[in-house]
Structures are given as C-alpha cells and as structure tokens.
C-alpha cells in the first residue's frame, strides 16, 4: 500500500479530511498536476497540499464537485428524504441503489460545494 493510501484510510477512519500530497515535482507542469490531482480525487482524497501558489487554482478545480455531481447529490439526498418518510433506508434512483453509504457520499459532495 502506498503512503498516500495509508493516509487516506487513516484519515477516513478517524473522521478527518483526507488531503493528498500530490507531489512537488509537478508544480511547474500544470497538465501533469491536473492529472495527478484528478487521480488523487478518484482515490477518495478531498484536497491536496499545495507547495506553490500556482497549484491552488488547479487543486480547487480538481477537488471541487462538478455541476453533474452536485445535481446527483441533491437528487440522492432528496430520494433518501422521500424514502425515509416511507420507512425505507435503501431505494432506487435512476436504476441504482441508494443506501446510507451512498447518501453519506452525496452529503459530503454537497458539503464540499458549500464550503467555498
């Protein structure tokens, strides 16, 4: 297991915000930095540690939810709220199961958008 994944798992287990150290050698190559930051986000990191001011905008872009992700998150939370009134803890949204872990992820996405 890589050190970054160890940090990710430990932070998630402790309820802390998992930040990735994307790497210092990519700060002058914006395309490479975007690629590495996007990979870190796909792994589950919520942000990155910037070592140079040029990295900030790239990290903000890479780790911010897209409009499509926000719309999905809003629909997932709304579906969960509707399901709760019927006593359901798992339900379907667009043919996919929505259950407590999925709703937790949707709420995390919405929280990221509201933290700006």
Biopython code that builds the backbone (N, CA, C, O; Angstrom):
import numpy as np
from Bio.PDB.StructureBuilder import StructureBuilder

atoms = [
    (1, "UNK", "N", (0.848, -1.171, 0.000)),
    (1, "UNK", "CA", (0.000, 0.000, 0.000)),
    (1, "UNK", "C", (0.897, 1.239, 0.000)),
    (1, "UNK", "O", (1.898, 1.301, 0.714)),
    (2, "UNK", "N", (0.514, 2.225, -0.818)),
    (2, "UNK", "CA", (1.311, 3.442, -0.900)),
    (2, "UNK", "C", (1.094, 4.305, 0.340)),
    (2, "UNK", "O", (0.064, 4.185, 1.005)),
    (3, "UNK", "N", (2.043, 5.162, 0.653)),
    (3, "UNK", "CA", (1.858, 6.062, 1.807)),
    (3, "UNK", "C", (0.611, 6.932, 1.672)),
    (3, "UNK", "O", (-0.079, 7.177, 2.661)),
    (4, "UNK", "N", (0.310, 7.407, 0.447)),
    (4, "UNK", "CA", (-0.886, 8.224, 0.262)),
    (4, "UNK", "C", (-2.145, 7.458, 0.639)),
    (4, "UNK", "O", (-3.039, 8.021, 1.272)),
    (5, "UNK", "N", (-2.232, 6.186, 0.263)),
    (5, "UNK", "CA", (-3.417, 5.402, 0.608)),
    (5, "UNK", "C", (-3.486, 5.146, 2.105)),
    (5, "UNK", "O", (-4.579, 5.115, 2.672)),
    (6, "UNK", "N", (-2.350, 4.962, 2.753)),
    (6, "UNK", "CA", (-2.345, 4.801, 4.209)),
    (6, "UNK", "C", (-2.904, 6.047, 4.880)),
    (6, "UNK", "O", (-3.676, 5.954, 5.835)),
    (7, "UNK", "N", (-2.511, 7.212, 4.376)),
    (7, "UNK", "CA", (-3.024, 8.474, 4.909)),
    (7, "UNK", "C", (-4.519, 8.576, 4.664)),
    (7, "UNK", "O", (-5.275, 8.962, 5.556)),
    (8, "UNK", "N", (-4.947, 8.232, 3.459)),
    (8, "UNK", "CA", (-6.371, 8.283, 3.116)),
    (8, "UNK", "C", (-7.188, 7.418, 4.061)),
    (8, "UNK", "O", (-8.171, 7.885, 4.636)),
    (9, "UNK", "N", (-6.793, 6.167, 4.226)),
    (9, "UNK", "CA", (-7.553, 5.244, 5.069)),
    (9, "UNK", "C", (-7.552, 5.684, 6.526)),
    (9, "UNK", "O", (-8.583, 5.611, 7.196)),
    (10, "UNK", "N", (-6.412, 6.137, 7.021)),
    (10, "UNK", "CA", (-6.329, 6.583, 8.415)),
    (10, "UNK", "C", (-7.187, 7.821, 8.643)),
    (10, "UNK", "O", (-7.879, 7.920, 9.656)),
    (11, "UNK", "N", (-7.144, 8.761, 7.710)),
    (11, "UNK", "CA", (-7.948, 9.971, 7.855)),
    (11, "UNK", "C", (-9.430, 9.645, 7.815)),
    (11, "UNK", "O", (-10.190, 10.143, 8.645)),
    (12, "UNK", "N", (-9.853, 8.829, 6.877)),
    (12, "UNK", "CA", (-11.270, 8.451, 6.786)),
    (12, "UNK", "C", (-11.716, 7.729, 8.056)),
    (12, "UNK", "O", (-12.798, 8.001, 8.577)),
    (13, "UNK", "N", (-10.898, 6.820, 8.550)),
    (13, "UNK", "CA", (-11.253, 6.064, 9.756)),
    (13, "UNK", "C", (-11.373, 6.981, 10.972)),
    (13, "UNK", "O", (-12.185, 6.729, 11.862)),
    (14, "UNK", "N", (-10.571, 8.039, 11.013)),
    (14, "UNK", "CA", (-10.597, 8.970, 12.139)),
    (14, "UNK", "C", (-11.601, 10.101, 11.943)),
    (14, "UNK", "O", (-11.739, 10.959, 12.815)),
    (15, "UNK", "N", (-12.307, 10.114, 10.805)),
    (15, "UNK", "CA", (-13.265, 11.174, 10.540)),
    (15, "UNK", "C", (-12.612, 12.499, 10.174)),
    (15, "UNK", "O", (-13.210, 13.561, 10.350)),
    (16, "UNK", "N", (-11.374, 12.439, 9.661)),
    (16, "UNK", "CA", (-10.635, 13.647, 9.295)),
    (16, "UNK", "C", (-10.666, 13.861, 7.782)),
    (16, "UNK", "O", (-10.894, 12.923, 7.018)),
    (17, "UNK", "N", (-10.438, 15.086, 7.366)),
    (17, "UNK", "CA", (-10.400, 15.423, 5.951)),
    (17, "UNK", "C", (-9.133, 14.850, 5.329)),
    (17, "UNK", "O", (-8.033, 15.234, 5.727)),
    (18, "UNK", "N", (-9.257, 13.938, 4.362)),
    (18, "UNK", "CA", (-8.060, 13.345, 3.761)),
    (18, "UNK", "C", (-7.468, 14.245, 2.679)),
    (18, "UNK", "O", (-8.089, 14.480, 1.643)),
    (19, "UNK", "N", (-6.273, 14.737, 2.933)),
    (19, "UNK", "CA", (-5.573, 15.569, 1.963)),
    (19, "UNK", "C", (-4.414, 14.785, 1.377)),
    (19, "UNK", "O", (-3.682, 14.101, 2.093)),
    (20, "UNK", "N", (-4.258, 14.890, 0.085)),
    (20, "UNK", "CA", (-3.199, 14.183, -0.611)),
    (20, "UNK", "C", (-1.984, 15.085, -0.776)),
    (20, "UNK", "O", (-2.115, 16.297, -0.947)),
    (21, "UNK", "N", (-0.817, 14.489, -0.724)),
    (21, "UNK", "CA", (0.390, 15.202, -1.123)),
    (21, "UNK", "C", (0.632, 14.798, -2.559)),
    (21, "UNK", "O", (1.181, 13.732, -2.834)),
    (22, "UNK", "N", (0.220, 15.655, -3.469)),
    (22, "UNK", "CA", (0.238, 15.330, -4.884)),
    (22, "UNK", "C", (1.660, 15.244, -5.414)),
    (22, "UNK", "O", (1.933, 14.466, -6.328)),
    (23, "UNK", "N", (2.545, 16.010, -4.866)),
    (23, "UNK", "CA", (3.944, 15.941, -5.286)),
    (23, "UNK", "C", (4.489, 17.302, -5.642)),
    (23, "UNK", "O", (3.789, 18.140, -6.210)),
    (24, "UNK", "N", (5.728, 17.512, -5.308)),
    (24, "UNK", "CA", (6.329, 18.820, -5.542)),
    (24, "UNK", "C", (6.892, 18.958, -6.946)),
    (24, "UNK", "O", (7.023, 20.077, -7.442)),
    (25, "UNK", "N", (7.224, 17.871, -7.592)),
    (25, "UNK", "CA", (7.885, 17.998, -8.881)),
    (25, "UNK", "C", (6.921, 18.385, -9.996)),
    (25, "UNK", "O", (7.371, 18.760, -11.079)),
    (26, "UNK", "N", (5.614, 18.309, -9.771)),
    (26, "UNK", "CA", (4.642, 18.642, -10.808)),
    (26, "UNK", "C", (4.199, 20.107, -10.786)),
    (26, "UNK", "O", (3.387, 20.496, -11.625)),
    (27, "UNK", "N", (4.699, 20.939, -9.860)),
    (27, "UNK", "CA", (4.127, 22.271, -9.711)),
    (27, "UNK", "C", (4.306, 23.147, -10.948)),
    (27, "UNK", "O", (3.503, 24.053, -11.167)),
    (28, "UNK", "N", (5.317, 22.910, -11.749)),
    (28, "UNK", "CA", (5.523, 23.740, -12.937)),
    (28, "UNK", "C", (4.868, 23.152, -14.187)),
    (28, "UNK", "O", (4.853, 23.807, -15.229)),
    (29, "UNK", "N", (4.336, 21.955, -14.111)),
    (29, "UNK", "CA", (3.666, 21.302, -15.240)),
    (29, "UNK", "C", (2.178, 21.204, -14.900)),
    (29, "UNK", "O", (1.735, 20.242, -14.273)),
    (30, "UNK", "N", (1.416, 22.214, -15.323)),
    (30, "UNK", "CA", (0.002, 22.310, -14.954)),
    (30, "UNK", "C", (-0.801, 21.094, -15.420)),
    (30, "UNK", "O", (-1.665, 20.611, -14.688)),
    (31, "UNK", "N", (-0.529, 20.598, -16.616)),
    (31, "UNK", "CA", (-1.278, 19.444, -17.123)),
    (31, "UNK", "C", (-1.009, 18.199, -16.285)),
    (31, "UNK", "O", (-1.937, 17.462, -15.952)),
    (32, "UNK", "N", (0.239, 17.964, -15.947)),
    (32, "UNK", "CA", (0.600, 16.806, -15.113)),
    (32, "UNK", "C", (-0.021, 16.950, -13.720)),
    (32, "UNK", "O", (-0.521, 15.975, -13.160)),
    (33, "UNK", "N", (0.011, 18.160, -13.164)),
    (33, "UNK", "CA", (-0.565, 18.389, -11.846)),
    (33, "UNK", "C", (-2.064, 18.122, -11.861)),
    (33, "UNK", "O", (-2.589, 17.508, -10.932)),
    (34, "UNK", "N", (-2.766, 18.576, -12.911)),
    (34, "UNK", "CA", (-4.206, 18.305, -13.037)),
    (34, "UNK", "C", (-4.465, 16.796, -13.058)),
    (34, "UNK", "O", (-5.377, 16.298, -12.397)),
    (35, "UNK", "N", (-3.655, 16.090, -13.822)),
    (35, "UNK", "CA", (-3.802, 14.636, -13.948)),
    (35, "UNK", "C", (-3.598, 13.944, -12.592)),
    (35, "UNK", "O", (-4.386, 13.080, -12.205)),
    (36, "UNK", "N", (-2.552, 14.325, -11.887)),
    (36, "UNK", "CA", (-2.243, 13.706, -10.599)),
    (36, "UNK", "C", (-3.306, 14.068, -9.564)),
    (36, "UNK", "O", (-3.697, 13.223, -8.759)),
    (37, "UNK", "N", (-3.777, 15.318, -9.580)),
    (37, "UNK", "CA", (-4.817, 15.747, -8.635)),
    (37, "UNK", "C", (-6.130, 15.018, -8.924)),
    (37, "UNK", "O", (-6.821, 14.603, -7.993)),
    (38, "UNK", "N", (-6.480, 14.858, -10.194)),
    (38, "UNK", "CA", (-7.701, 14.127, -10.550)),
    (38, "UNK", "C", (-7.616, 12.681, -10.082)),
    (38, "UNK", "O", (-8.600, 12.118, -9.604)),
    (39, "UNK", "N", (-6.441, 12.085, -10.219)),
    (39, "UNK", "CA", (-6.243, 10.708, -9.742)),
    (39, "UNK", "C", (-6.423, 10.637, -8.223)),
    (39, "UNK", "O", (-7.067, 9.719, -7.714)),
    (40, "UNK", "N", (-5.857, 11.599, -7.506)),
    (40, "UNK", "CA", (-5.996, 11.631, -6.047)),
    (40, "UNK", "C", (-7.467, 11.750, -5.659)),
    (40, "UNK", "O", (-7.908, 11.114, -4.701)),
    (41, "UNK", "N", (-8.227, 12.558, -6.392)),
    (41, "UNK", "CA", (-9.656, 12.697, -6.081)),
    (41, "UNK", "C", (-10.395, 11.383, -6.339)),
    (41, "UNK", "O", (-11.252, 10.987, -5.549)),
    (42, "UNK", "N", (-10.066, 10.715, -7.433)),
    (42, "UNK", "CA", (-10.713, 9.424, -7.721)),
    (42, "UNK", "C", (-10.415, 8.405, -6.625)),
    (42, "UNK", "O", (-11.244, 7.541, -6.340)),
    (43, "UNK", "N", (-9.244, 8.500, -6.012)),
    (43, "UNK", "CA", (-8.898, 7.597, -4.905)),
    (43, "UNK", "C", (-9.710, 7.900, -3.649)),
    (43, "UNK", "O", (-9.874, 7.029, -2.795)),
    (44, "UNK", "N", (-10.219, 9.125, -3.528)),
    (44, "UNK", "CA", (-11.021, 9.491, -2.370)),
    (44, "UNK", "C", (-10.491, 10.655, -1.557)),
    (44, "UNK", "O", (-11.053, 10.988, -0.514)),
    (45, "UNK", "N", (-9.416, 11.276, -2.017)),
    (45, "UNK", "CA", (-8.902, 12.443, -1.306)),
    (45, "UNK", "C", (-9.822, 13.636, -1.541)),
    (45, "UNK", "O", (-10.439, 13.751, -2.600)),
    (46, "UNK", "N", (-9.911, 14.520, -0.555)),
    (46, "UNK", "CA", (-10.786, 15.687, -0.631)),
    (46, "UNK", "C", (-10.030, 16.958, -0.989)),
    (46, "UNK", "O", (-10.651, 18.002, -1.192)),
    (47, "UNK", "N", (-8.721, 16.896, -1.070)),
    (47, "UNK", "CA", (-7.910, 18.067, -1.391)),
    (47, "UNK", "C", (-6.455, 17.678, -1.465)),
    (47, "UNK", "O", (-6.092, 16.519, -1.265)),
    (48, "UNK", "N", (-5.634, 18.654, -1.751)),
    (48, "UNK", "CA", (-4.209, 18.410, -1.850)),
    (48, "UNK", "C", (-3.430, 19.482, -1.125)),
    (48, "UNK", "O", (-3.922, 20.593, -0.927)),
    (49, "UNK", "N", (-2.228, 19.155, -0.733)),
    (49, "UNK", "CA", (-1.344, 20.102, -0.064)),
    (49, "UNK", "C", (-0.531, 20.827, -1.125)),
    (49, "UNK", "O", (0.298, 20.220, -1.803)),
    (50, "UNK", "N", (-0.769, 22.122, -1.264)),
    (50, "UNK", "CA", (-0.071, 22.916, -2.260)),
    (50, "UNK", "C", (1.257, 23.411, -1.699)),
    (50, "UNK", "O", (1.342, 23.829, -0.544)),
    (51, "UNK", "N", (2.280, 23.359, -2.527)),
    (51, "UNK", "CA", (3.581, 23.886, -2.110)),
    (51, "UNK", "C", (3.945, 25.139, -2.900)),
    (51, "UNK", "O", (4.972, 25.770, -2.647)),
    (52, "UNK", "N", (3.080, 25.496, -3.872)),
    (52, "UNK", "CA", (3.341, 26.665, -4.699)),
    (52, "UNK", "C", (2.001, 27.314, -5.037)),
    (52, "UNK", "O", (1.019, 26.609, -5.267)),
    (53, "UNK", "N", (1.945, 28.648, -5.072)),
    (53, "UNK", "CA", (0.672, 29.329, -5.348)),
    (53, "UNK", "C", (0.007, 28.931, -6.665)),
    (53, "UNK", "O", (-1.217, 28.997, -6.773)),
    (54, "UNK", "N", (0.773, 28.524, -7.655)),
    (54, "UNK", "CA", (0.184, 28.136, -8.938)),
    (54, "UNK", "C", (-0.660, 26.862, -8.819)),
    (54, "UNK", "O", (-1.478, 26.578, -9.694)),
    (55, "UNK", "N", (-0.468, 26.107, -7.756)),
    (55, "UNK", "CA", (-1.212, 24.861, -7.576)),
    (55, "UNK", "C", (-2.636, 25.090, -7.061)),
    (55, "UNK", "O", (-3.501, 24.235, -7.252)),
    (56, "UNK", "N", (-2.886, 26.207, -6.423)),
    (56, "UNK", "CA", (-4.159, 26.421, -5.739)),
    (56, "UNK", "C", (-5.349, 26.341, -6.692)),
    (56, "UNK", "O", (-6.300, 25.607, -6.421)),
    (57, "UNK", "N", (-5.319, 27.071, -7.790)),
    (57, "UNK", "CA", (-6.439, 27.052, -8.739)),
    (57, "UNK", "C", (-6.643, 25.662, -9.323)),
    (57, "UNK", "O", (-7.779, 25.227, -9.514)),
    (58, "UNK", "N", (-5.558, 24.971, -9.605)),
    (58, "UNK", "CA", (-5.660, 23.613, -10.165)),
    (58, "UNK", "C", (-6.292, 22.675, -9.147)),
    (58, "UNK", "O", (-7.144, 21.861, -9.504)),
    (59, "UNK", "N", (-5.888, 22.777, -7.884)),
    (59, "UNK", "CA", (-6.483, 21.930, -6.843)),
    (59, "UNK", "C", (-7.946, 22.271, -6.629)),
    (59, "UNK", "O", (-8.775, 21.376, -6.463)),
    (60, "UNK", "N", (-8.270, 23.556, -6.630)),
    (60, "UNK", "CA", (-9.674, 23.940, -6.467)),
    (60, "UNK", "C", (-10.531, 23.331, -7.565)),
    (60, "UNK", "O", (-11.629, 22.839, -7.305)),
    (61, "UNK", "N", (-10.030, 23.366, -8.786)),
    (61, "UNK", "CA", (-10.752, 22.782, -9.910)),
    (61, "UNK", "C", (-10.857, 21.263, -9.780)),
    (61, "UNK", "O", (-11.932, 20.695, -9.968)),
    (62, "UNK", "N", (-9.758, 20.618, -9.465)),
    (62, "UNK", "CA", (-9.720, 19.159, -9.424)),
    (62, "UNK", "C", (-10.554, 18.568, -8.291)),
    (62, "UNK", "O", (-11.174, 17.519, -8.460)),
    (63, "UNK", "N", (-10.573, 19.233, -7.142)),
    (63, "UNK", "CA", (-11.238, 18.660, -5.979)),
    (63, "UNK", "C", (-12.643, 19.205, -5.740)),
    (63, "UNK", "O", (-13.311, 18.780, -4.797)),
    (64, "UNK", "N", (-13.103, 20.131, -6.568)),
    (64, "UNK", "CA", (-14.457, 20.665, -6.423)),
    (64, "UNK", "C", (-15.442, 19.791, -7.191)),
    (64, "UNK", "O", (-15.126, 19.298, -8.273)),
    (65, "UNK", "N", (-16.628, 19.598, -6.636)),
    (65, "UNK", "CA", (-17.633, 18.795, -7.342)),
    (65, "UNK", "C", (-18.093, 19.492, -8.622)),
    (65, "UNK", "O", (-18.221, 20.716, -8.670)),
    (66, "UNK", "N", (-18.334, 18.698, -9.643)),
    (66, "UNK", "CA", (-18.852, 19.237, -10.901)),
    (66, "UNK", "C", (-20.345, 19.522, -10.751)),
    (66, "UNK", "O", (-20.976, 19.082, -9.790)),
    (67, "UNK", "N", (-20.893, 20.250, -11.697)),
    (67, "UNK", "CA", (-22.336, 20.526, -11.689)),
    (67, "UNK", "C", (-23.129, 19.215, -11.743)),
    (67, "UNK", "O", (-24.173, 19.085, -11.105)),
    (68, "UNK", "N", (-22.626, 18.257, -12.506)),
    (68, "UNK", "CA", (-23.298, 16.954, -12.619)),
    (68, "UNK", "C", (-23.265, 16.205, -11.282)),
    (68, "UNK", "O", (-24.261, 15.603, -10.883)),
    (69, "UNK", "N", (-22.130, 16.243, -10.600)),
    (69, "UNK", "CA", (-22.028, 15.591, -9.290)),
    (69, "UNK", "C", (-22.957, 16.249, -8.277)),
    (69, "UNK", "O", (-23.600, 15.564, -7.482)),
    (70, "UNK", "N", (-23.028, 17.570, -8.306)),
    (70, "UNK", "CA", (-23.915, 18.284, -7.380)),
    (70, "UNK", "C", (-25.373, 17.925, -7.632)),
    (70, "UNK", "O", (-26.136, 17.704, -6.691)),
    (71, "UNK", "N", (-25.756, 17.868, -8.891)),
    (71, "UNK", "CA", (-27.140, 17.502, -9.215)),
    (71, "UNK", "C", (-27.450, 16.088, -8.733)),
    (71, "UNK", "O", (-28.510, 15.851, -8.154)),
    (72, "UNK", "N", (-26.531, 15.145, -8.967)),
    (72, "UNK", "CA", (-26.732, 13.781, -8.477)),
    (72, "UNK", "C", (-26.860, 13.764, -6.952)),
    (72, "UNK", "O", (-27.734, 13.089, -6.408)),
    (73, "UNK", "N", (-25.997, 14.500, -6.270)),
    (73, "UNK", "CA", (-26.005, 14.520, -4.807)),
    (73, "UNK", "C", (-27.325, 15.079, -4.291)),
    (73, "UNK", "O", (-27.893, 14.543, -3.339)),
    (74, "UNK", "N", (-27.814, 16.140, -4.903)),
    (74, "UNK", "CA", (-29.105, 16.711, -4.487)),
    (74, "UNK", "C", (-30.236, 15.706, -4.686)),
    (74, "UNK", "O", (-31.102, 15.556, -3.824)),
    (75, "UNK", "N", (-30.222, 15.020, -5.828)),
    (75, "UNK", "CA", (-31.269, 14.021, -6.094)),
    (75, "UNK", "C", (-31.170, 12.841, -5.127)),
    (75, "UNK", "O", (-32.192, 12.317, -4.683)),
    (76, "UNK", "N", (-29.948, 12.420, -4.801)),
    (76, "UNK", "CA", (-29.767, 11.290, -3.874)),
    (76, "UNK", "C", (-30.268, 11.643, -2.479)),
    (76, "UNK", "O", (-30.939, 10.832, -1.842)),
    (77, "UNK", "N", (-29.953, 12.831, -2.001)),
    (77, "UNK", "CA", (-30.410, 13.251, -0.671)),
    (77, "UNK", "C", (-31.926, 13.419, -0.665)),
    (77, "UNK", "O", (-32.588, 13.033, 0.298)),
    (78, "UNK", "N", (-32.478, 13.989, -1.730)),
    (78, "UNK", "CA", (-33.936, 14.138, -1.821)),
    (78, "UNK", "C", (-34.618, 12.774, -1.845)),
    (78, "UNK", "O", (-35.643, 12.585, -1.188)),
    (79, "UNK", "N", (-34.063, 11.823, -2.592)),
    (79, "UNK", "CA", (-34.637, 10.474, -2.644)),
    (79, "UNK", "C", (-34.585, 9.820, -1.271)),
    (79, "UNK", "O", (-35.534, 9.154, -0.856)),
    (80, "UNK", "N", (-33.474, 10.011, -0.569)),
    (80, "UNK", "CA", (-33.348, 9.441, 0.776)),
    (80, "UNK", "C", (-34.375, 10.065, 1.718)),
    (80, "UNK", "O", (-34.975, 9.370, 2.538)),
    (81, "UNK", "N", (-34.574, 11.366, 1.600)),
    (81, "UNK", "CA", (-35.576, 12.028, 2.442)),
    (81, "UNK", "C", (-36.973, 11.515, 2.134)),
    (81, "UNK", "O", (-37.761, 11.267, 3.047)),
    (82, "UNK", "N", (-37.284, 11.353, 0.848)),
    (82, "UNK", "CA", (-38.588, 10.804, 0.456)),
    (82, "UNK", "C", (-38.741, 9.368, 0.949)),
    (82, "UNK", "O", (-39.803, 8.984, 1.439)),
    (83, "UNK", "N", (-37.684, 8.582, 0.818)),
    (83, "UNK", "CA", (-37.734, 7.190, 1.269)),
    (83, "UNK", "C", (-37.899, 7.070, 2.771)),
    (83, "UNK", "O", (-38.568, 6.158, 3.257)),
    (84, "UNK", "N", (-37.291, 7.992, 3.510)),
    (84, "UNK", "CA", (-37.380, 7.951, 4.974)),
    (84, "UNK", "C", (-38.814, 8.143, 5.439)),
    (84, "UNK", "O", (-39.218, 7.559, 6.445)),
    (85, "UNK", "N", (-39.599, 8.959, 4.719)),
    (85, "UNK", "CA", (-40.996, 9.157, 5.113)),
    (85, "UNK", "C", (-41.815, 7.882, 4.933)),
    (85, "UNK", "O", (-42.864, 7.715, 5.554)),
    (86, "UNK", "N", (-41.323, 6.980, 4.074)),
    (86, "UNK", "CA", (-41.983, 5.685, 3.863)),
    (86, "UNK", "C", (-41.317, 4.567, 4.656)),
    (86, "UNK", "O", (-41.704, 3.405, 4.533)),
    (87, "UNK", "N", (-40.327, 4.908, 5.462)),
    (87, "UNK", "CA", (-39.636, 3.910, 6.262)),
    (87, "UNK", "C", (-38.582, 3.121, 5.507)),
    (87, "UNK", "O", (-38.176, 2.047, 5.953)),
    (88, "UNK", "N", (-38.137, 3.632, 4.381)),
    (88, "UNK", "CA", (-37.132, 2.932, 3.575)),
    (88, "UNK", "C", (-35.742, 3.469, 3.878)),
    (88, "UNK", "O", (-35.554, 4.679, 4.006)),
    (89, "UNK", "N", (-34.770, 2.571, 3.994)),
    (89, "UNK", "CA", (-33.387, 3.017, 4.154)),
    (89, "UNK", "C", (-32.565, 2.709, 2.900)),
    (89, "UNK", "O", (-31.429, 3.166, 2.776)),
    (90, "UNK", "N", (-33.127, 1.949, 1.989)),
    (90, "UNK", "CA", (-32.494, 1.672, 0.702)),
    (90, "UNK", "C", (-33.570, 1.790, -0.368)),
    (90, "UNK", "O", (-34.687, 1.300, -0.201)),
    (91, "UNK", "N", (-33.224, 2.431, -1.444)),
    (91, "UNK", "CA", (-34.183, 2.636, -2.520)),
    (91, "UNK", "C", (-33.448, 2.782, -3.831)),
    (91, "UNK", "O", (-32.220, 2.699, -3.867)),
    (92, "UNK", "N", (-34.171, 2.997, -4.896)),
    (92, "UNK", "CA", (-33.577, 3.098, -6.222)),
    (92, "UNK", "C", (-33.678, 4.530, -6.731)),
    (92, "UNK", "O", (-34.695, 5.199, -6.551)),
    (93, "UNK", "N", (-32.609, 4.986, -7.367)),
    (93, "UNK", "CA", (-32.593, 6.290, -8.025)),
    (93, "UNK", "C", (-31.982, 6.078, -9.399)),
    (93, "UNK", "O", (-30.808, 5.730, -9.522)),
    (94, "UNK", "N", (-32.782, 6.290, -10.422)),
    (94, "UNK", "CA", (-32.333, 6.076, -11.801)),
    (94, "UNK", "C", (-31.760, 4.676, -12.005)),
    (94, "UNK", "O", (-30.771, 4.495, -12.716)),
    (95, "UNK", "N", (-32.389, 3.698, -11.377)),
    (95, "UNK", "CA", (-31.976, 2.312, -11.549)),
    (95, "UNK", "C", (-30.790, 1.883, -10.708)),
    (95, "UNK", "O", (-30.302, 0.762, -10.854)),
    (96, "UNK", "N", (-30.317, 2.759, -9.827)),
    (96, "UNK", "CA", (-29.189, 2.419, -8.963)),
    (96, "UNK", "C", (-29.616, 2.511, -7.509)),
    (96, "UNK", "O", (-30.436, 3.349, -7.134)),
    (97, "UNK", "N", (-29.037, 1.623, -6.690)),
    (97, "UNK", "CA", (-29.396, 1.588, -5.283)),
    (97, "UNK", "C", (-28.830, 2.796, -4.536)),
    (97, "UNK", "O", (-27.670, 3.173, -4.706)),
    (98, "UNK", "N", (-29.676, 3.379, -3.717)),
    (98, "UNK", "CA", (-29.282, 4.458, -2.812)),
    (98, "UNK", "C", (-29.482, 3.928, -1.405)),
    (98, "UNK", "O", (-30.599, 3.585, -1.017)),
    (99, "UNK", "N", (-28.398, 3.861, -0.637)),
    (99, "UNK", "CA", (-28.469, 3.399, 0.748)),
    (99, "UNK", "C", (-27.620, 4.347, 1.601)),
    (99, "UNK", "O", (-27.020, 5.277, 1.061)),
    (100, "UNK", "N", (-27.559, 4.135, 2.912)),
    (100, "UNK", "CA", (-26.854, 5.107, 3.766)),
    (100, "UNK", "C", (-25.429, 5.470, 3.344)),
    (100, "UNK", "O", (-25.090, 6.652, 3.407)),
    (101, "UNK", "N", (-24.569, 4.535, 2.918)),
    (101, "UNK", "CA", (-23.229, 4.975, 2.487)),
    (101, "UNK", "C", (-23.260, 5.877, 1.247)),
    (101, "UNK", "O", (-22.452, 6.799, 1.133)),
    (102, "UNK", "N", (-24.176, 5.617, 0.332)),
    (102, "UNK", "CA", (-24.294, 6.443, -0.869)),
    (102, "UNK", "C", (-24.795, 7.836, -0.492)),
    (102, "UNK", "O", (-24.306, 8.839, -1.012)),
    (103, "UNK", "N", (-25.765, 7.892, 0.408)),
    (103, "UNK", "CA", (-26.289, 9.183, 0.862)),
    (103, "UNK", "C", (-25.205, 9.957, 1.614)),
    (103, "UNK", "O", (-25.105, 11.176, 1.476)),
    (104, "UNK", "N", (-24.398, 9.256, 2.407)),
    (104, "UNK", "CA", (-23.289, 9.928, 3.112)),
    (104, "UNK", "C", (-22.335, 10.570, 2.104)),
    (104, "UNK", "O", (-21.888, 11.698, 2.309)),
    (105, "UNK", "N", (-22.023, 9.866, 1.023)),
    (105, "UNK", "CA", (-21.160, 10.421, -0.022)),
    (105, "UNK", "C", (-21.824, 11.629, -0.677)),
    (105, "UNK", "O", (-21.161, 12.630, -0.949)),
    (106, "UNK", "N", (-23.127, 11.541, -0.930)),
    (106, "UNK", "CA", (-23.861, 12.672, -1.524)),
    (106, "UNK", "C", (-23.796, 13.886, -0.601)),
    (106, "UNK", "O", (-23.602, 15.009, -1.068)),
    (107, "UNK", "N", (-23.954, 13.673, 0.688)),
    (107, "UNK", "CA", (-23.880, 14.789, 1.650)),
    (107, "UNK", "C", (-22.461, 15.373, 1.697)),
    (107, "UNK", "O", (-22.299, 16.582, 1.864)),
    (108, "UNK", "N", (-21.446, 14.538, 1.553)),
    (108, "UNK", "CA", (-20.062, 15.041, 1.506)),
    (108, "UNK", "C", (-19.842, 15.927, 0.285)),
    (108, "UNK", "O", (-19.175, 16.958, 0.372)),
    (109, "UNK", "N", (-20.403, 15.524, -0.850)),
    (109, "UNK", "CA", (-20.283, 16.322, -2.065)),
    (109, "UNK", "C", (-20.958, 17.679, -1.870)),
    (109, "UNK", "O", (-20.401, 18.710, -2.247)),
    (110, "UNK", "N", (-22.152, 17.680, -1.284)),
    (110, "UNK", "CA", (-22.857, 18.936, -1.051)),
    (110, "UNK", "C", (-22.102, 19.814, -0.051)),
    (110, "UNK", "O", (-22.065, 21.036, -0.198)),
    (111, "UNK", "N", (-21.506, 19.196, 0.955)),
    (111, "UNK", "CA", (-20.737, 19.958, 1.936)),
    (111, "UNK", "C", (-19.510, 20.595, 1.292)),
    (111, "UNK", "O", (-19.170, 21.732, 1.617)),
    (112, "UNK", "N", (-18.845, 19.890, 0.391)),
    (112, "UNK", "CA", (-17.705, 20.457, -0.317)),
    (112, "UNK", "C", (-18.117, 21.690, -1.107)),
    (112, "UNK", "O", (-17.396, 22.687, -1.138)),
    (113, "UNK", "N", (-19.275, 21.617, -1.741)),
    (113, "UNK", "CA", (-19.751, 22.740, -2.542)),
    (113, "UNK", "C", (-20.103, 23.938, -1.665)),
    (113, "UNK", "O", (-19.951, 25.084, -2.090)),
    (114, "UNK", "N", (-20.566, 23.684, -0.460)),
    (114, "UNK", "CA", (-20.970, 24.760, 0.443)),
    (114, "UNK", "C", (-19.820, 25.324, 1.252)),
    (114, "UNK", "O", (-19.997, 26.310, 1.967)),
    (115, "UNK", "N", (-18.634, 24.712, 1.154)),
    (115, "UNK", "CA", (-17.507, 25.179, 1.957)),
    (115, "UNK", "C", (-16.727, 26.290, 1.276)),
    (115, "UNK", "O", (-15.765, 26.810, 1.840)),
    (116, "UNK", "N", (-17.134, 26.658, 0.065)),
    (116, "UNK", "CA", (-16.418, 27.717, -0.670)),
    (116, "UNK", "C", (-16.574, 29.063, -0.017)),
    (116, "UNK", "O", (-16.035, 30.055, -0.510)),
]
sb = StructureBuilder()
sb.init_structure("model")
sb.init_model(0)
sb.init_chain("A")
sb.init_seg("    ")
for serial, (resi, resn, name, xyz) in enumerate(atoms, 1):
    if name == "N":
        sb.init_residue(resn, " ", resi, " ")
    sb.init_atom(name, np.array(xyz, "f"), 0.0, 1.0, " ", f" {name:<3s}", serial, name[0])
structure = sb.get_structure()
